[in-house]
Amino acid sequence: MTDSVLHVEVSRGVATLTLDSPANRNALSRAMRAQLRDALAAALADDAVRVVVLDHTGRVFCSGMDLSEAAGGAAEDQGVNEFPELLGTIWHSPKPVLAAVRGPARAGGVGLLAACDVVVAGASATFGFAEVRIGVVPAIISAVCRPRMLPHAVHRLMLTGEVFDAATAAQTGLVDLAVADDEVDATVAGQVRALAAGAPTALAETKRLLRSTPTGSLADQFGELLGLSARFFASAEGQEGIAAFREKRPASWVPQD
């Protein structure tokens, strides 16, 4: 039986998935990848879950792939075949996914948080693309890091492999909110409340819209977007949200204390 390396807690609409393998610096081992995959699937299938939070025990958020499992050189040993699916699940999740980063993140660990919608990092957090320094390429994680980060910044940081701090990560776009270590919990809680205030279907469609690549002329895009806007104004969620606003009350989907 595989030991648990991921702690899962669901409370008041929030599924918190805590990386709990400090002995190997929360590396993305086979067990960690499998348990993350299963926990994400369960959270996305649970109608009671509104927001997913990725957190960690120990001083390291995630050190990347477990190199002790990659010594054979085969793709399946390196997690190359599984990791894109894991990142894609987070990237395309209809529910917002937030990362709470309280310590170092390296290589695949940076990719994990880059796939999230919101990243909160404490001052002790550091980041680095260490791949080139061990003779490999940050190939898979580039798919989620490049859309997030300033082009010139991700270019330099992936080539040099330099370690950078939370303030620099925020400047490049990798991190959304860089705060003092003792403010991480409160900041995460505030972001969770803000995300949970959004209507579930509207949040999912807004995320799909933001993740998509615009095509066609501006007029073509406006035509499609007008249809989307009208559909949601007329939807049950839209009508409930408008009624709640006019009646000065919380909408039905807002979690109550």
C-alpha positions in Angstrom: 0.0 0.0 0.0 1.4 3.4 -1.0 2.0 5.8 1.9 0.0 9.0 1.8 2.1 12.0 0.7 -0.9 14.3 0.2 -3.3 15.5 2.9 -6.8 16.4 1.7 -9.3 18.5 3.7 -12.6 19.7 2.5 -14.3 22.4 4.6 -16.8 25.1 3.8 -16.5 24.8 0.1 -12.7 24.7 0.0 -10.7 21.6 -0.8 -7.1 22.0 0.6 -4.6 19.6 -1.0 -1.4 19.8 1.2 1.8 18.3 -0.2 3.0 16.3 2.7 6.3 14.6 1.9 9.0 16.7 3.6 11.5 13.9 3.5 12.0 14.4 -0.2 11.1 18.1 -0.2 7.6 17.4 -1.5 9.0 16.2 -4.8 6.7 15.1 -7.6 7.2 11.4 -7.0 5.0 8.7 -8.6 3.0 8.6 -5.4 2.7 12.4 -5.2 1.6 12.7 -8.9 -1.0 9.9 -8.5 -2.4 11.2 -5.3 -2.6 14.8 -6.6 -4.4 13.5 -9.7 -6.9 11.6 -7.7 -7.5 14.4 -5.2 -8.0 17.0 -8.0 -10.5 14.7 -9.8 -12.4 14.2 -6.5 -12.5 18.0 -5.8 -13.6 18.9 -9.3 -16.4 16.2 -9.1 -17.7 17.5 -5.7 -20.4 20.1 -6.2 -19.8 21.3 -2.6 -16.2 22.3 -3.5 -16.0 25.9 -4.8 -12.2 26.5 -4.6 -9.1 24.3 -4.5 -6.0 25.3 -2.5 -2.6 23.7 -3.0 -0.5 24.1 0.2 2.4 22.2 1.7 4.0 21.0 4.9 7.7 21.6 5.7 9.8 24.5 4.5 9.7 23.5 0.8 6.7 23.9 -1.5 7.9 21.5 -4.1 11.4 20.6 -5.4 10.2 19.3 -8.7 10.4 15.8 -10.1 11.8 13.1 -7.8 15.2 12.6 -9.4 15.8 9.4 -7.5 13.0 7.9 -9.7 14.4 9.4 -13.0 17.8 7.7 -13.0 16.7 5.1 -15.6 16.1 7.8 -18.2 12.8 6.3 -19.5 10.0 8.9 -20.0 7.7 6.9 -17.7 10.3 7.0 -14.9 10.6 10.8 -15.2 6.9 11.4 -15.0 7.0 13.1 -18.4 3.9 11.2 -19.6 1.8 12.0 -16.5 2.9 15.6 -15.7 1.2 17.3 -18.6 -2.1 15.8 -17.7 -1.7 17.0 -14.1 -0.8 20.5 -15.2 -3.6 20.5 -17.7 -6.2 19.5 -15.1 -5.2 22.5 -12.9 -5.0 24.9 -15.9 -8.4 23.9 -17.3 -10.1 23.3 -14.0 -13.6 24.9 -14.0 -13.0 25.7 -10.3 -10.4 28.3 -9.2 -7.1 26.8 -8.0 -4.9 28.8 -5.6 -1.3 28.0 -4.6 0.0 28.9 -1.1 3.8 29.0 -1.4 5.7 29.3 1.9 9.1 28.1 0.8 11.3 27.1 -2.2 9.8 25.9 -5.5 12.0 24.5 -8.2 11.6 23.1 -11.7 8.4 21.1 -11.9 7.3 22.7 -8.6 7.3 26.0 -10.3 5.2 24.5 -13.1 2.7 23.2 -10.6 2.1 26.7 -9.1 2.2 28.4 -12.5 -0.8 26.3 -13.7 -2.9 27.8 -10.8 -5.2 30.7 -11.1 -3.8 32.6 -8.1 -0.4 32.3 -6.4 0.2 33.7 -3.0 3.9 33.6 -1.9 5.5 34.4 1.4 8.8 36.2 1.7 10.6 33.0 2.4 9.6 31.5 -0.9 12.2 31.3 -3.7 11.9 30.0 -7.2 14.2 28.6 -9.8 14.3 26.7 -13.2 17.1 24.3 -12.4 16.6 22.1 -15.4 19.5 23.3 -17.6 21.9 22.9 -14.7 21.3 19.2 -14.6 21.3 18.8 -18.4 17.6 18.8 -19.1 15.1 21.2 -20.6 12.1 22.9 -18.8 10.0 21.7 -21.6 6.7 20.7 -20.0 6.5 23.5 -17.5 7.2 26.1 -20.3 3.6 25.5 -21.5 2.2 27.1 -18.2 5.0 29.4 -17.3 5.3 31.3 -20.6 1.7 32.5 -20.6 2.1 33.7 -17.0 5.5 35.4 -17.1 7.0 38.3 -18.9 8.7 37.0 -22.0 12.1 38.5 -21.4 12.1 37.4 -17.7 11.2 33.7 -18.4 13.8 33.7 -21.2 16.6 34.8 -18.9 15.5 32.8 -15.8 15.1 29.5 -17.7 18.5 30.0 -19.4 20.4 30.9 -16.3 18.7 28.7 -13.8 19.2 31.5 -11.2 17.2 31.4 -8.0 14.9 34.4 -7.5 12.8 35.7 -4.7 9.0 36.2 -4.3 9.3 39.9 -5.1 11.0 39.1 -8.4 8.5 36.4 -9.1 5.7 38.9 -8.6 7.4 41.3 -11.0 7.6 38.7 -13.7 4.0 37.6 -13.3 4.7 34.1 -11.8 3.3 35.1 -8.4 0.2 37.2 -8.0 0.6 38.3 -4.3 3.9 38.4 -2.5 3.4 39.0 1.2 5.2 38.7 4.5 5.4 35.1 5.8 3.0 35.8 8.6 0.4 37.2 6.2 0.2 34.2 3.9 -2.7 32.5 5.7 -4.8 35.7 5.9 -4.1 36.6 2.3 -5.0 33.1 1.1 -8.3 33.2 3.1 -9.1 36.6 1.6 -8.6 35.3 -1.9 -10.6 32.2 -1.2 -13.5 34.4 0.0 -13.3 36.5 -3.1 -13.2 33.6 -5.4 -16.1 31.8 -3.7 -18.2 35.0 -4.0 -18.3 34.3 -7.8 -21.1 32.2 -9.3 -19.8 28.7 -10.1 -20.8 28.5 -13.8 -19.8 32.1 -14.4 -16.4 31.5 -12.8 -15.9 28.4 -15.0 -16.8 30.2 -18.2 -14.7 33.3 -17.3 -11.7 31.0 -16.7 -12.3 29.2 -20.0 -12.5 32.6 -21.7 -9.3 33.8 -20.1 -7.4 30.6 -21.0 -8.6 30.6 -24.6 -6.7 32.3 -27.5 -8.8 34.9 -29.4 -9.3 34.1 -33.1 -10.8 36.0 -36.0 -11.2 39.7 -36.4 -12.2 42.1 -33.5 -15.7 42.2 -35.0 -15.8 38.3 -35.0 -14.7 38.3 -31.4 -17.3 40.9 -30.4 -20.0 38.8 -32.0 -19.1 35.7 -30.1 -18.7 37.6 -26.8 -22.0 39.4 -27.1 -23.7 36.0 -27.4 -21.8 34.8 -24.3 -22.7 37.9 -22.3 -26.4 37.7 -23.3 -26.6 34.0 -22.4 -25.3 34.6 -18.9 -27.5 37.7 -18.3 -30.5 35.5 -19.1 -29.2 32.5 -17.1 -30.5 31.4 -13.7 -27.2 32.4 -12.1 -27.3 35.8 -13.8 -30.9 36.5 -12.8 -30.1 35.4 -9.2 -27.1 37.6 -9.1 -29.0 40.6 -10.3 -31.8 40.0 -7.9 -29.3 39.7 -5.0 -27.6 42.9 -6.0 -30.9 44.8 -6.1 -32.1 43.3 -2.9 -28.8 44.0 -1.1 -28.4 40.4 0.0 -25.8 37.7 -0.7 -26.4 35.6 -3.8 -27.5 32.0 -3.2 -24.0 30.6 -4.1 -22.1 32.7 -1.6 -20.9 30.5 1.3 -22.5 31.5 4.6 -20.8 31.6 7.9 
